[in-house]
C-alpha cells in the first residue's frame, strides 16, 4: 500500500490507538492478574478451591453447556431459512434475532421474572406443578439463552448468503438426500463461521452478568455464576479472591481471542 | 431417454418466466435453448431437472410423467453456470460425490469408485488434477470437473446451463467442439442453455429460440438461421439490416427502392419491415438489373477476417451493413467515401412484430 500521510500523522494515530488500548484494555487485564496474586499463589488457589467458587464454575459451565448447543441448532436453522429461502416475515425474523443486542440484559431478566416469577403470568401454574424457574437454575439458563441468541445466526447468515444454494442443488441432482447434503456440503462450507459464532456465543454465555443477576436471586453456592460470584466477593471486600475468580473470565477472554485469531487466519488462507 | 415438456407455465410472483411452453427432445439429441437473459431458458432447464416445479403443465421422460419426481431420482446430470463445485472437496471427491451418496446396496466399493473417477477424469483430461481443490483450477478445468461429476452417476439426460458462459473466447471454442465430440461418443440426450447464437448453431442438432417466456421457433440450426419465422429470431440469430416502408398493391416501398412481393402475401400495409442479412447484400459500381437496389456511400471498411465488413450510408441517412467475400472486395477495389450501388439478394418482409405474415423474395 502506498503511504500518503506524513510520518508525524501516522505516528500520532498509532500512538493514540496504542495508548487507548493500553489504558482501557491491557491495563485492566494486567490489574486483574496483579490483584489476583497480591496475597500470593496460595491465596489465589484457595480462592478458586472454595466450594462456592467451584459451584459457580459448575453452574457457569452448565448454563453455557446448554445455551451454546441450543444456539448452534437454532442459529443454523435460522440462518439457513433466512439465507436460502424467500418467505414473508423474513425481515421481521432478522429483527427478532437482533433483539437481544438492542435490549438491555437487565430488561431481559425482568421479562423472565414477570413471566415465570411467583407473581408472574405463569407463576401460579408453575407453582402448582412444583417447578421453580426464577431464583433457580432454569431461570439462569433461560436468561443466558436469551442474551446469546444472535451470535451463531449472525455469523452464519452472511456466510450462507454469500455461498448461495447452488452447491446444495448440485448435491440434490447428484442423488444426495437432505441429511447427506447437510453433513457433506453445507456444514463443511460454514464450519469456520460456525466455530467463530460458537466461541463468541460461549464467551457471552459465561460472562453474562445483567440478565442472570436479575433472575438468580444470588443464593450462594446454588444460583451464582462466576460473574455473580465475583461481584459478591468484591462487595464483601474480598478483593484478592474476587480478582482471582475474575482471572478465570479474563483467561476465557484470552482463549477466545486466540481461537478467533486462528479462525480468521484459517479463513484467509483458504481463499 | 427422450424428454417431453408439455404446456409448462411458471410464475415467479407476478412475473411469468414461462408461458405455455412445449418442447420435445428425442433420445440422443443435443438441443440448445437459445435466448436473451430473462427469456426463461434457464427456468425451463431447471424444470426439466426438477429444481423448479412448474405451475402448470408436465414433464415426461420416455413418455412417463416425471413432473412430481424428486431431482435425486430423475437421473439427470446438471452442469451449473458457475459450476457449483464443492469448494471443500478435492477434484476427486467432487467427482466421487454422486457415487458415495448412493444407498448402501447400490453403492460401488471404494475401489470401484476410484476406478470410475479416474476413468472420468481421463475422459475430461484432468487426471493429474485429482488432488487439487476447485479454487486451484482455471475456469475451463472447473467446467470439465463439473461435467465429469455430472457424468459419474451415469445420467440418462445431461443438462448444461450456459456451459461456456464464464470462459474466454479461445477456451469456449475448444470446449464446445469438445462437448460436441463427447456427445457423439456417449450419445446421451442433452439440453444446453446459451445466449450465444454461434454456440447454439455450431454445437446443437436442434435449436429452440426463446423470447419472453415462449418458444418463438424450433428447428435445425440451418432452419432457424435461414428461415426465421419472426423479427425477433431474425435479430437474435446474427446481424441484420432493417428497411422500414409500406406495402401498396403488392409492392413494398422503402425510401431508396421498391420491392415486388410474391403473390399471396398481404397486398397493403401501412407499415412493414424488410429484413436482410449483411451477407445477402451485394455491392457494385453499376446498378444491377433485376434486383432491388439503391445508391449508398461507403463509410467504413473492416477487411480483417474471413469476410469484409462494409458500412454504408444511404441517401436518406440510414446505415446499412454488408459483408463481402475477400475476393469480391479485391475485384471491386472499394474505397472509403466511394459511391456504389447496393443490391439485395434475399430479404424477408414482416408486417407485424410477431411476424406471422412474413414473405421472402
Interface residues (C-beta under 8 A of the other chain):
Chain A: X166 X167 X169 X170 X171 X172 X173 X174 X175 X176 X177 X180 X184 X185 X188 X189 X271
Chain B: X49 X50 X51 X70 X71 X72 X73 X74 X76 X77 X78 X80 X82 X84 X85 X86 X87 X88 X89 X97 X98 X101 X102 X135 X149 X150 X152 X153
